[in-house]
Amino acid sequence: LNYRPTENWDIMINAAKTEASRTNIAGNMKAWIDARNAVWQGAAGDIRMWDGTGTDSIKQQWNSTFYNNYALQQLLSGSNVPELRPWRFNLITNYRFSRERLAGMNVGGAYRWEDKVSIGYPSVRRTVNGVELDSYDISQPFWGPTESSVDLWIGYERKLTRKIKWRGQLNVRNAFGKDELIPINAQPDGSAAGFRIKEGPSWTFTNTFSF
């Protein structure tokens, strides 16, 4: 949505909803995985690792290092990918001065908002293909926070000669924010397992010459 209340003032609003899902996970490997799983969940899975000297059985290794994660991906097949923020919203405004001493100057700002995002799922016991495994309750995801930030800018332009125009603009990104940690995935008990760093305010100054 674009709106111009006055000749020099522009306002733009946009919102977007995004959906993305995974399908056919493991593809033509699925039959092979199911066949191997039937073997390792049986008596063969009780064999100890490392020539019988290991503390874990083949079944324990298979389930903990591979099959539990594979089962989760199968549960998620057809649903929205967990790292996706469904909704985004932006408001942008800019005002250009055209009279007297302020002619050639512009000021503006933007507000950006992003929806919450699923970062993990609670752990539950579930029977998969006749085998009781540690699995996940995908109907009750753990959510990461919504995010918002404000950007500001001020610019000025003028003719240096008849053929050369100069423009300079100062941009401040995330003007009122701060350095903080944003969780990106969660342990099965809900505690954060990984983070990314969201930077606080940053600024850039650009010079443009057109002729």
C-alpha positions as CSV (number, residue, x, y, z in Angstrom):
1,L,0.0,0.0,0.0
2,N,1.5,3.3,-1.1
3,Y,0.0,6.6,0.2
4,R,1.1,10.2,-0.4
5,P,-0.6,12.6,2.1
6,T,1.2,15.6,0.6
7,E,3.3,16.2,-2.5
8,N,6.5,15.6,-0.5
9,W,5.5,12.9,1.9
10,D,5.5,9.2,1.0
11,I,4.2,6.3,3.1
12,M,4.5,2.7,2.2
13,I,3.1,-0.3,4.1
14,N,3.6,-3.9,3.1
15,A,2.9,-7.2,4.8
16,A,3.7,-10.7,3.6
17,K,2.9,-14.3,4.6
18,T,5.2,-17.1,3.6
19,E,4.6,-20.8,3.7
20,A,7.2,-23.4,2.9
21,S,7.2,-27.1,3.6
22,R,9.4,-30.2,3.2
23,T,8.0,-33.2,1.4
24,N,9.4,-36.6,0.3
25,I,12.0,-36.5,3.0
26,A,14.7,-39.1,2.4
27,G,13.0,-39.9,-0.9
28,N,14.2,-43.2,-2.3
29,M,16.3,-43.9,0.8
30,K,13.1,-44.4,2.9
31,A,12.7,-48.1,1.9
32,W,16.4,-48.8,2.8
33,I,16.1,-47.0,6.1
34,D,13.0,-48.9,7.1
35,A,14.6,-52.2,6.2
36,R,17.7,-51.4,8.3
37,N,15.6,-50.1,11.1
38,A,13.7,-53.5,11.2
39,V,17.1,-55.2,11.6
40,W,18.6,-52.9,14.3
41,Q,15.4,-52.9,16.4
42,G,15.5,-56.7,16.5
43,A,18.0,-59.1,18.1
44,A,20.9,-57.8,15.9
45,G,20.5,-54.4,17.5
46,D,21.5,-55.8,20.8
47,I,25.1,-56.4,19.6
48,R,27.6,-54.2,21.4
49,M,29.6,-51.7,19.5
50,W,33.3,-51.9,18.8
51,D,33.8,-55.7,18.7
52,G,31.6,-56.1,21.8
53,T,33.8,-53.8,24.0
54,G,31.5,-50.7,23.7
55,T,29.0,-49.6,26.3
56,D,26.3,-48.9,23.7
57,S,24.5,-51.4,21.5
58,I,24.0,-50.9,17.8
59,K,20.3,-50.2,18.5
60,Q,21.2,-47.4,20.9
61,Q,23.6,-45.8,18.5
62,W,21.2,-46.2,15.6
63,N,18.3,-44.6,17.5
64,S,20.2,-41.8,19.2
65,T,22.5,-40.7,16.4
66,F,20.2,-41.2,13.4
67,Y,16.8,-42.7,13.6
68,N,15.2,-40.4,16.2
69,N,16.1,-37.4,14.1
70,Y,14.9,-39.2,10.9
71,A,11.6,-39.9,12.7
72,L,11.2,-36.3,13.6
73,Q,11.7,-35.2,10.0
74,Q,9.0,-37.7,8.9
75,L,6.6,-36.2,11.4
76,L,7.3,-32.8,10.0
77,S,6.7,-33.8,6.4
78,G,4.1,-31.5,4.8
79,S,4.2,-28.9,7.7
80,N,5.8,-25.5,7.6
81,V,9.6,-25.6,8.0
82,P,10.4,-24.8,11.6
83,E,12.8,-21.9,11.0
84,L,10.3,-19.9,8.9
85,R,8.7,-16.7,10.2
86,P,5.2,-16.8,8.7
87,W,4.4,-13.1,8.8
88,R,6.4,-9.9,8.1
89,F,5.3,-6.3,8.3
90,N,7.1,-3.1,7.2
91,L,6.2,0.6,7.4
92,I,8.4,3.1,5.5
93,T,8.0,6.8,5.4
94,N,10.1,9.6,3.8
95,Y,9.6,13.4,3.6
96,R,11.4,15.6,1.1
97,F,11.8,19.3,1.8
98,S,11.5,21.6,-1.2
99,R,11.4,25.1,0.2
100,E,13.8,27.7,1.5
101,R,16.9,26.6,3.4
102,L,15.8,22.9,3.8
103,A,15.3,22.4,0.1
104,G,17.1,19.2,-1.0
105,M,16.9,17.6,2.4
106,N,14.9,14.4,3.2
107,V,14.2,12.6,6.4
108,G,12.6,9.2,6.9
109,G,12.3,6.0,8.9
110,A,11.1,2.4,8.8
111,Y,9.6,0.0,11.2
112,R,10.2,-3.7,10.6
113,W,8.4,-6.5,12.4
114,E,8.8,-10.3,12.1
115,D,6.5,-13.0,13.5
116,K,7.6,-15.6,16.1
117,V,9.3,-18.8,14.8
118,S,9.3,-22.4,16.0
119,I,12.7,-23.4,17.3
120,G,12.1,-26.9,18.6
121,Y,9.6,-29.5,20.0
122,P,9.0,-31.2,23.3
123,S,10.3,-34.7,23.7
124,V,7.8,-37.5,24.1
125,R,7.8,-41.3,23.8
126,R,6.1,-42.5,20.6
127,T,5.7,-45.7,18.7
128,V,7.0,-45.5,15.2
129,N,6.8,-48.5,12.9
130,G,6.1,-50.7,15.9
131,V,9.1,-49.4,17.8
132,E,8.9,-47.2,20.9
133,L,11.3,-44.3,20.5
134,D,12.1,-40.9,21.8
135,S,10.0,-38.6,19.6
136,Y,8.6,-35.1,19.5
137,D,5.2,-33.4,19.9
138,I,5.1,-31.2,16.9
139,S,1.6,-29.8,17.9
140,Q,3.2,-27.9,20.8
141,P,6.4,-26.2,19.4
142,F,8.7,-24.0,21.4
143,W,8.6,-20.5,20.0
144,G,11.4,-18.0,19.4
145,P,10.5,-14.3,20.0
146,T,9.0,-11.9,17.5
147,E,11.5,-9.3,16.3
148,S,11.1,-5.6,15.5
149,S,13.5,-2.7,14.7
150,V,13.4,0.9,13.6
151,D,15.6,2.4,10.9
152,L,16.2,6.1,10.5
153,W,17.8,8.3,7.8
154,I,18.5,11.8,6.8
155,G,19.8,13.0,3.4
156,Y,20.7,16.0,1.4
157,E,21.3,16.7,-2.3
158,R,22.3,19.7,-4.4
159,K,23.8,20.5,-7.7
160,L,27.6,21.0,-7.7
161,T,27.7,22.2,-11.3
162,R,25.2,22.3,-14.1
163,K,25.9,18.7,-14.9
164,I,26.9,17.1,-11.6
165,K,24.5,16.4,-8.7
166,W,25.8,15.3,-5.3
167,R,23.7,13.4,-2.7
168,G,24.7,12.3,0.8
169,Q,22.7,10.2,3.2
170,L,23.2,9.0,6.8
171,N,21.4,5.7,7.6
172,V,21.0,4.3,11.1
173,R,19.9,0.7,11.2
174,N,18.1,-0.8,14.3
175,A,18.4,2.7,15.9
176,F,16.9,1.8,19.3
177,G,18.1,-1.8,19.5
178,K,20.9,-3.3,21.4
179,D,23.3,-6.3,21.0
180,E,21.3,-9.4,22.1
181,L,21.2,-13.1,21.7
182,I,18.2,-14.6,19.8
183,P,17.5,-18.3,20.3
184,I,17.5,-20.3,17.0
185,N,16.8,-23.8,18.3
186,A,15.8,-25.5,21.6
187,Q,16.5,-28.6,23.6
188,P,13.6,-31.0,24.1
189,D,13.0,-29.5,27.6
190,G,12.5,-26.0,26.1
191,S,15.9,-24.5,27.0
192,A,17.8,-22.7,24.3
193,A,20.3,-24.9,22.4
194,G,21.8,-22.2,20.0
195,F,21.7,-18.5,19.5
196,R,22.5,-15.9,16.9
197,I,23.7,-12.4,17.7
198,K,21.4,-9.5,16.8
199,E,23.5,-6.4,16.4
200,G,22.5,-3.1,18.0
201,P,22.6,0.2,16.1
202,S,24.8,0.6,13.1
203,W,25.2,3.4,10.7
204,T,26.4,4.1,7.1
205,F,27.0,7.3,5.2
206,T,26.8,7.2,1.4
207,N,27.9,9.7,-1.2
208,T,26.4,9.6,-4.7
209,F,27.4,11.7,-7.7
210,S,25.1,11.7,-10.8
211,F,25.8,13.4,-14.1
